Amino acid sequence: MDETDGVAVVKPRIFEWHKTVWDSLIHRQDRLPHAILFHGPTGSGKKEFAEAFAMHLLCEAPSSNGEACGVCNGCNWFLQGHHPDFRKILPPAEMATDEDADVSKRSGLWISIEAIRELESFVQLTSHRSGRKVVFLPMADRLNVAAANALLKTLEEPPNNVVFVLVCEQLSRLLPTIRSRCQKVALPPPDREDALAWLSVEKTLDASVLDLAGGMPLQAIKYRQMPEYDHLNGVLDWLVNPLMQGKDPVRMAAEWSKINLSILHDWLSKWLYDLIMGCSGNIPRYFSSRHQDIFDLTAKLSLSGLITLSSSVAEDKRILNHPLNTKLVLENWLLGYYALIAKSQRSVS
Ligand SMILES: [Zn+2]
């Protein structure tokens, strides 16, 4: 969905592949828990689902299938981002605007205890519309420990008519005590056929980008819109044949050092994953369009060498958010990969 400064402007959608979950949830209205935790993989549409559910809770005239009407006062306030009975809690970095001068605000990745404490008066007061109040945490796995403990206190003594709607990618990132106080609802990703059908309606039909996104259609759209995506084929061409004249790793690292390092890390990690799969006789997961190239490479590659390189690249994930010399890190990855391929070529000649 579109957002402007964290304010919803378009009615959140419920995707086809989540309709069954939606229907079963709506039919249990009378047994609605005071805290509900939606979980599912990145880019599968779970935040949109949770937002649609929160809007439904505040809608004054939901339709027969439970969807918010989009026109009542409750819906209008919700869409404009100022429903008096709704609170959305995000990490500071997600709420900061580009103009925000406060650096700590722009870089705050974690929800602080202060943000949760501010909820206390909201949940204790009676609702403005004499209905429900909704607390929405679309990134619940970003609660820091103190904030999670503070939230736990509220969840232990739930005030009447308050529904907490939490969303997270991995349940393991939430305190077990928070998980146990929420009703957990898994939101599955679509199967490949449904995802492709949806992408074609969205005019982004491109099976290779869906594969790169691990089958997650919303992530696929995000990938396709990234300017970096235009470099993908060049990077893959090099990975298929890094021994090309005039394309040595140091030169390529210099050329690609302007591309976001996290994105290059993502591509390289997935490429190495596919090579490992290929070595074990499995079909590639992320780069199916390069199936033949992967097959040709893995015929000669050493599986143990691949695993070592892949682990070392995976380890570097933790340094990606730190200020560092992008070119040096990239050089290190490319040199490691070059050495692996060069060795495999020597062993066959
Ligand atoms: Zn409504």
Residues whose N, C-alpha, C, O or C-beta is under 5 A from the ligand:
A	BS01	ZN	C59 E60 A61 A68 C69 G70 V71 C72 C75
